[in-house]
Amino acid sequence: MNNTTLLLAIDWANAGTKAAQLILSLSLIVIIHEFGHYLPSKLFKCRVEKFFLFFDPWFALVKKKIGDTVYGIGWLPLGGYVKISGMVDESMDKEQMSQPPQPWEFRSKPAWQRLIIMVGGVTMNILLAFFIYAMILFTWGQKKLPISNLSYGVEVTDSLMTDIGFRNGDKILSVNGQDINYFEDLPEKVLMAGGGQVDIIRDGVRQTINIPTAILGKLAERKRNGSLFFLPRIPVIADLIPDTTNAYKSGLKRFDQITTVDGISTPFYEEFKKALNAHKGQIVDLTVDRKGTVDTLHTLVTSEGTIGFYRVVFPDTMDSLGLIKFEKTQYSFFESFPAGVKMAGEKLKSYVSQFRKIFSPKTEAYKTVGGFKAMGSVFPSMWDWQSFWMITAFFSIALAFMNILPIPALDGGHVLFTLLEMITGRKPSQKVLEYAQVVGMILILALVIYVNGNDWFGWGKGR
């Protein structure tokens, strides 16, 4: 197997890992959300006819009736649902609604009970996020990188940031006048700073970089969904070395630091890549520092300008090797819960800020909305439980926020009608609820098509 074939195989494996994480994450979030409707429905003695993960038009993959409820898994992975008797929902069961109300039906219950049933899904998603964040902090603690600890500044890994004006080795000071204390905050702060400025130190001189107002639109035009725009700048140190690569065959070992390529100094990755690109298809001499012992390796550079290894990029590895000092905070079981609530609140605030940008045309943030491909892209290519749970908690918060928006067919739409009924004392007619449900379903379907079209075809991105 040559290096190109190996890299393609790795790419496919990485895509499969991302897809598996996305499906597991969404399945958990959807089940918890629907359980939030199911539990108060049972509490208030409403009949729940169906409880499904994924939708099941025409047929279901798995289903079993227990009592009055059919539990199952559908084949269309666009969410899930509970069908509550006597409720206008996506099933549009007009025959049932044309019959006289029954005591076990949703429409027969007092408004306050119906309100609790409708907010149950959002409530459970928020509680899920609180709990996940708390358990992450309890299990792994919190590790953050003070930006002042980046002795060599940042490595710019995205051409968009380079075009804006960032350079390898820049030391970031502030964004729009606000100090940046931690490296983890940097990507979001820069993206949200459209029309603002970033203050940096470059080669010992303080400079200012102007951020374009439409930076989010520029990001979308490059079909870039990730947030890894910067890395801590560190020397070139090998981490994973597949045993079929030229690097492995030449004797390169994990944690070897590559200092020169054919006598050319390569203190950082950009110099290393430049040196390899200048020797494509040739054998080069690598000078490596192996725990204080200097050695020379003879390595064939591929036609793509690679030798076949993954360098150290993971924070835990950087920390364990003493390359960069992280701040670590451990939480006891009981300390983790208020910390988890605080973290969830910060994530929700951040998400709402990003969401608001979508409605400001000058930011062109509407181009960044994405569907399942974009969601899958945020998961790491190798399975990491801490990252999985962090992303799942964020998705749970995002789903809660989106669902509580006052849009017909969403929970927020039902909540709005129920609140109006409680305020005015007048219940909306079945026709009004049915028409609102249809309009809402059309809007949601159009949104699903648009965001997934943005993923694959770049709709709305000027191409």
Secondary structure in CASP SS format (residue, H / E / C, confidence):
PFRMAT SS
TARGET T0000
AUTHOR 0000-0000-0000
METHOD secondary structure of the structure
MODEL  1
M C 1.00
N C 1.00
N H 1.00
T H 1.00
T H 1.00
L H 1.00
L H 1.00
L H 1.00
A H 1.00
I H 1.00
D H 1.00
W H 1.00
A H 1.00
N H 1.00
A H 1.00
G H 1.00
T H 1.00
K H 1.00
A H 1.00
A H 1.00
Q H 1.00
L H 1.00
I H 1.00
L H 1.00
S H 1.00
L H 1.00
S H 1.00
L H 1.00
I H 1.00
V H 1.00
I H 1.00
I H 1.00
H H 1.00
E H 1.00
F H 1.00
G H 1.00
H H 1.00
Y H 1.00
L H 1.00
P H 1.00
S H 1.00
K H 1.00
L H 1.00
F C 1.00
K C 1.00
C C 1.00
R C 1.00
V E 1.00
E E 1.00
K E 1.00
F E 1.00
F E 1.00
L E 1.00
F E 1.00
F E 1.00
D E 1.00
P E 1.00
W E 1.00
F E 1.00
A E 1.00
L E 1.00
V E 1.00
K E 1.00
K E 1.00
K E 1.00
I E 1.00
G C 1.00
D C 1.00
T E 1.00
V E 1.00
Y E 1.00
G E 1.00
I E 1.00
G E 1.00
W E 1.00
L E 1.00
P E 1.00
L E 1.00
G E 1.00
G E 1.00
Y E 1.00
V E 1.00
K E 1.00
I E 1.00
S C 1.00
G C 1.00
M C 1.00
V C 1.00
D C 1.00
E C 1.00
S C 1.00
M C 1.00
D C 1.00
K H 1.00
E H 1.00
Q H 1.00
M H 1.00
S C 1.00
Q C 1.00
P C 1.00
P C 1.00
Q C 1.00
P C 1.00
W C 1.00
E C 1.00
F H 1.00
R H 1.00
S H 1.00
K C 1.00
P C 1.00
A H 1.00
W H 1.00
Q H 1.00
R H 1.00
L H 1.00
I H 1.00
I H 1.00
M H 1.00
V H 1.00
G H 1.00
G H 1.00
V H 1.00
T H 1.00
M H 1.00
N H 1.00
I H 1.00
L H 1.00
L H 1.00
A H 1.00
F H 1.00
F H 1.00
I H 1.00
Y H 1.00
A H 1.00
M H 1.00
I H 1.00
L H 1.00
F H 1.00
T H 1.00
W H 1.00
G C 1.00
Q E 1.00
K E 1.00
K E 1.00
L C 1.00
P E 1.00
I H 1.00
S H 1.00
N H 1.00
L C 1.00
S C 1.00
Y C 1.00
G C 1.00
V E 1.00
E E 1.00
V E 1.00
T C 1.00
D C 1.00
S H 1.00
L H 1.00
M H 1.00
T H 1.00
D H 1.00
I H 1.00
G C 1.00
F C 1.00
R C 1.00
N C 1.00
G C 1.00
D C 1.00
K E 1.00
I E 1.00
L E 1.00
S E 1.00
V E 1.00
N C 1.00
G C 1.00
Q E 1.00
D E 1.00
I C 1.00
N C 1.00
Y E 1.00
F H 1.00
E H 1.00
D H 1.00
L H 1.00
P H 1.00
E H 1.00
K H 1.00
V H 1.00
L H 1.00
M C 1.00
A C 1.00
G C 1.00
G C 1.00
G C 1.00
Q E 1.00
V E 1.00
D E 1.00
I E 1.00
I E 1.00
R E 1.00
D C 1.00
G C 1.00
V E 1.00
R E 1.00
Q E 1.00
T E 1.00
I E 1.00
N E 1.00
I C 1.00
P C 1.00
T C 1.00
A C 1.00
I H 1.00
L H 1.00
G H 1.00
K H 1.00
L H 1.00
A H 1.00
E H 1.00
R C 1.00
K C 1.00
R C 1.00
N C 1.00
G C 1.00
S C 1.00
L C 1.00
F C 1.00
F E 1.00
L E 1.00
P E 1.00
R C 1.00
I C 1.00
P C 1.00
V C 1.00
I E 1.00
A E 1.00
D E 1.00
L E 1.00
I C 1.00
P C 1.00
D C 1.00
T C 1.00
T C 1.00
N H 1.00
A H 1.00
Y H 1.00
K H 1.00
S H 1.00
G C 1.00
L C 1.00
K C 1.00
R C 1.00
F C 1.00
D C 1.00
Q E 1.00
I E 1.00
T E 1.00
T E 1.00
V E 1.00
D C 1.00
G C 1.00
I E 1.00
S E 1.00
T C 1.00
P C 1.00
F C 1.00
Y H 1.00
E H 1.00
E H 1.00
F H 1.00
K H 1.00
K H 1.00
A H 1.00
L H 1.00
N H 1.00
A C 1.00
H C 1.00
K C 1.00
G C 1.00
Q C 1.00
I E 1.00
V E 1.00
D E 1.00
L E 1.00
T E 1.00
V E 1.00
D E 1.00
R E 1.00
K C 1.00
G C 1.00
T E 1.00
V E 1.00
D E 1.00
T E 1.00
L E 1.00
H E 1.00
T E 1.00
L E 1.00
V C 1.00
T C 1.00
S C 1.00
E C 1.00
G C 1.00
T C 1.00
I C 1.00
G C 1.00
F C 1.00
Y E 1.00
R E 1.00
V C 1.00
V C 1.00
F C 1.00
P H 1.00
D H 1.00
T H 1.00
M H 1.00
D H 1.00
S H 1.00
L C 1.00
G C 1.00
L C 1.00
I C 1.00
K C 1.00
F C 1.00
E E 1.00
K E 1.00
T E 1.00
Q C 1.00
Y C 1.00
S C 1.00
F H 1.00
F H 1.00
E H 1.00
S H 1.00
F H 1.00
P H 1.00
A H 1.00
G H 1.00
V H 1.00
K H 1.00
M H 1.00
A H 1.00
G H 1.00
E H 1.00
K H 1.00
L H 1.00
K H 1.00
S H 1.00
Y H 1.00
V H 1.00
S H 1.00
Q H 1.00
F H 1.00
R H 1.00
K H 1.00
I C 1.00
F C 1.00
S C 1.00
P H 1.00
K H 1.00
T H 1.00
E C 1.00
A H 1.00
Y H 1.00
K H 1.00
T H 1.00
V C 1.00
G C 1.00
G C 1.00
F H 1.00
K H 1.00
A H 1.00
M H 1.00
G H 1.00
S H 1.00
V C 1.00
F C 1.00
P C 1.00
S C 1.00
M C 1.00
W C 1.00
D C 1.00
W H 1.00
Q H 1.00
S H 1.00
F H 1.00
W H 1.00
M H 1.00
I H 1.00
T H 1.00
A H 1.00
F H 1.00
F H 1.00
S H 1.00
I H 1.00
A H 1.00
L H 1.00
A H 1.00
F H 1.00
M H 1.00
N H 1.00
I C 1.00
L C 1.00
P C 1.00
I C 1.00
P C 1.00
A C 1.00
L C 1.00
D H 1.00
G H 1.00
G H 1.00
H H 1.00
V H 1.00
L H 1.00
F H 1.00
T H 1.00
L H 1.00
L H 1.00
E H 1.00
M H 1.00
I H 1.00
T H 1.00
G C 1.00
R C 1.00
K C 1.00
P C 1.00
S C 1.00
Q H 1.00
K H 1.00
V H 1.00
L H 1.00
E H 1.00
Y H 1.00
A H 1.00
Q H 1.00
V H 1.00
V H 1.00
G H 1.00
M H 1.00
I H 1.00
L H 1.00
I H 1.00
L H 1.00
A H 1.00
L H 1.00
V H 1.00
I H 1.00
Y H 1.00
V H 1.00
N H 1.00
G H 1.00
N H 1.00
D H 1.00
W H 1.00
F H 1.00
G C 1.00
W C 1.00
G C 1.00
K C 1.00
G C 1.00
R C 1.00
END
